[in-house]
Amino acid sequence: MRPDITPPVTTQELASAVQEPLGFDDEGKRQTSNEELADQVSAILRVDHDRAAFIVAESERLYVNRMRERFSKLRVSERLKRTNPFLLRIRGAETVRDWAVIQVQSALYASEEEAVGHLLEAIIKACFPGASEPGLPDDFDFESIESSEVIHGYQVKMSWDCMPMSSRKNLSNTIVRVREQYRSQGKTFVGYFAPCYGRARTTKPPGQEYITLASKEFWQQVGGGETDFDVKVGEVCALLCSEFRSEVLDTLVPDLLDRLTHAAHPEIGNRDGQIDYAKLFRRVNR
C-alpha cells in the first residue's frame, strides 16, 4: 500500500483547516455568548433552557477547559519519544516548526474526538426521557426506569466497533450481576450496548447478555421518538464545537506552537531551525 504522503501544514493552514466558522469578532472576542448558544441548542433539540445550558457548559468544559489544561503542558520529552521519525520524513517535515505543527495537529484531533464522545454522552443523558444515574453504577452510563418493575441500563460508545471481546464479556458479566441484584428487589433489568453511529440493526449477540441497539433506533429513543434526532444532535455538535474550536485555535494553538518549537530546537534542530534527522533518530531512541 502506498503511504500517505502529506506535507506538513503551516500555522495559518492548521488554523484555517479546522476553525470554520470562526465565530469571533475583529478583536478576538466570541460573538456568541453561552446564553445565546443555549437558546439555539434549546430550539434545535427541543429541550428546556436549563438542560440546553447544561449541554453548552459541558461542551465548553470538555472542549476548551480540557484542551487548555492539556495544551498548557509541553511534555516535550514525551512528544519526542512518541514521534515516528519514519512517518515524519514521509510527510516531508523539514523544520522543527513543522514537527511542532504536526504534534499540535495530532493532539487537537485526538482531544476533539475525546471531547465529542463525552459531549454526546452529556446530550444523551440530558435528552433521554427518564434518564438517571445508575442505581447500581457498574459499566452503565445511565438507566431508564421503564416502570416500577422494569429498569433498562445503557452503555454508550462512540461507534459500533468499540466492543472488543473482553469488553463484551465484561458487560455480559456485569449484566448478570446487576440483574440478580435487581431481581432480589423484585425488578427486571435489561442491559443495552448503544453505539452512536454505524449499527444498522438491533440484535442480541449470541452468547451475550446485552442487546445491541441500532444507532438510529437508539437516537430515536433519546429524542423521545423523534425521527432523525441524531441529525439534530450533529447540528448541535457542529454549532458548539465550531464555536469553542475557534477559541482554542485563537488562544491556545499559536502559543503552544511557539513554545514547542523553542523547547524542541536544542533536541532535534540545527542552527537554521531545520530538523537534524540524525539527532531526531537518536533522541527518539534514547
N, C-alpha and C positions, 0 to 999 in steps of 0.2 A: 504494500500500500504506500502511495506517495505521501510523504509527511506534509503536514500543514505548514507551509512557509509563509508566515505572516510577519511583515516588518514591524518593528516597534512603532508605537504612535507617540506623537508629541503631547506635551501637556495640554495644548489647545485642542488637539484631536481627541484626547481622552475626555475632556470636558464636553465637547460638542457631541460626542458619540453617545453620551449617557445622561445628558441633562435636559432633554427636550420633553415638555416645555419648561422654561426656566422658572417662571412664577416670581421673579424678583424685579424690583424697580432699578433705576439707574444708580441708586445709592447702595445697592446690595441688600435691601430690606425686602422681606417677604411681602408680597402684595395681598395674600390671602391669610387671614387670621385663623386660629384654631376654631373659633366660634363660627366663622363663615364656612370652614370645611365641615364642621359638624352639621350645619344646616343642609349642605349638599349631600352628605352621607345619609342623613335622615330622609331626604327626598328620594334618593336612589333606592335605598334598602327598605324604605317604609317602616322605619323603627322610630321610637320616640327620641327626643333630643338628648336625653341623658345617656341612652345606650350609644347613640351616634357620637357623643362627646367622648365616651369611654374608648370607642374604636379609634378616634383621632388621637387621643392621648397615648394609647398603646402603640399606634404606628410611629409616633414621634419617639417614644421611649425605645422601641425596638430598632428603629432605623437610625435616628440621629444620635441619641444618647449612647447606644451601644457602639456605634462606629466612632463616636468621639472618644470613648474610652479605649477602644481597640487601636485607633489611629494615633492616640497620644503616646503609645509605647512603640518605640522604634524597633526593638528586638532585632537589631542588625545581624548579630551573630546567628540567631535562629533563621532569619530570612536567607542569609548566605548559605547556611548549612542545607536549606531546603531548595536552593537554586539548582535547577537542572542545567548544567553548563552545555550539554549537547543540544538541548532544545533552544537554549538561548542563542547559540551560534546559528541554528537553523532559521531562527526568526530574525536574524540579521542585527542583533543588538550590538552596537559599536561603542557607545559611551556608557559611563556609569549612570548618567541620567536616563538612558534607555532602560538599563536594568531597573532603576527605581520606578519608572513608569509602568513596566510590566509587573513589578511587585505590587504596586498600588492598584493596578487594574485587577489583578487576581484577587487581592484582598477585598476590593469593593464588590466584585461579583459574588464572591463567597459569602460576604456579610449580607449582601442583598438577598441572596437565596435563603439564608437562615432567617433573616428578618421577615420575609414574606411568609415563610412557613409558620412562624409564630403569630403573624398578623392574621392569617387565615383561621388559625385556631381561636384567636380572640373574637373574630367576626362570627364564627360558628357558635361559640358559647353565648354571644350576645343576642343572636338571632334565633337559634333553635328553640321552638316552643317548649317551655317547661324544663329547659336545660338547667342542671345544677351540678355542684361539685360532687364527685363520687362519695357515697356514704361509706364505702369500703375502698379507699384510694389505693389502687394497685393496678397499674398498667392502663387504666382508662382515663381519658381526658375529661369526660363528663358523663353524667347519667341523665336519663329522661324517665320520669315517673309516668308510666302509661296508665296506671290505675292503682288502687290501694294494694293490689296484689301482684302487679307486673312492673318490673323495672328493666330498662334497657341501658346497657353500658356501651360507650363508643370509644374506640381507639382510632384517632385520626392521624393519617400520614399524608405527605405531600402527593405521592404518586402510587400507582397500583403495584409497582415492583419494589416497594420498600419493605418487603416482608421475607427476609431470608428464613431458611428452615428453622434456625434456632429461635428466631422471634415468633414464628408460628407456634412452635412447641411451647414457648413460654406463655404466649397469650392463651393457648388452649388450657394449659395447666392452671393459669390464673382464673379462667372462667369456671373450671371445675371447682376450684377452691371457693370463689365468691358465690357460685350457685348454691353450694352446700350451706354457706353461712346465711344466705337469704332464705333458703328453704327452712332452716331452723326457726325463722321468723314468720313462716307461713307465706313467703313470697316467691315468685318465679322470676328468674334472672335470665336475660338473653344478651349475649355479647356480640358486638359488631366490630369489624375492621372496615374503616371508611376512608378510602383513598380520594383525595381531592380531584384527581384527574386520571384518565386513562383506562378506567374499568368500565367495560361495556355492559356486563350482565351481573345480576345479583345471584350468588351461588353459595353453597355451603361446601367448602373444600373437603374431599374425602379424608376421614380420619381426624379432622379438626373440630373443635367445639364452637368456633365462631362462624358468623355469617359475613361474607364479603359483599358489601353493598356496591351496586353500580354507581359510578360517580354522579351521573345526572340524577339518579334517584335519591342519593344522599343529599345533594344540594336542594332538591325539591322538598325534602323533609326539613332542611334547615330553614327554607323560606316559607314554611307553613303551607306547602302545596303549590307554591308559585312556580310555574314553568320558567325555565331559563334563569333561575335565580343565580346560578353560577356566573352567567354573563354579567349580571349586575354587580356581583362581588368583584369580578375582574375590572369593571369600571371604577369601583371604589379603590381597589389596589392601585390602579393607574393614577387616579386623582391624588391619593395621599402620598404614594411613594415618589411620584414625579416632583411633588412639592418639596418633600424632605430630601430627596436626592440632590436637588439644586442647592439646598443649604449645605449638604456635605461637600459637594464639589466646589462651592464658592468659598467655604471657610476652612475645610479640613485638608482637602487634597493638595492644594498648592504648597501649604506649609509642610505637609508630610513629604512631598517630593523633594523639596529643598533640603530638609533635614536628613532624609535617607541618602541623597546624593552626597552630601557633605560627609556623613558618617562612613559611607562605604568606600569613598575615594581612596583613602590610605590602604584599604584592604585589597582592592581589586583593580585600582586605576593606575594610569601612568600620569606623567606630568601634564599632559594635554587634556586629561579627563576622559581619555579612551580606556576601554576595558583591556587590561592586560590578561589575556586568557590563560597564560601560564600561571600567573598569580591566582586567578579565579579557581582553576582546577585544583591547585594545591590548597587554597583556602577552604574550598568545599569539602575536601577530604581530610582536613585537619582534625 
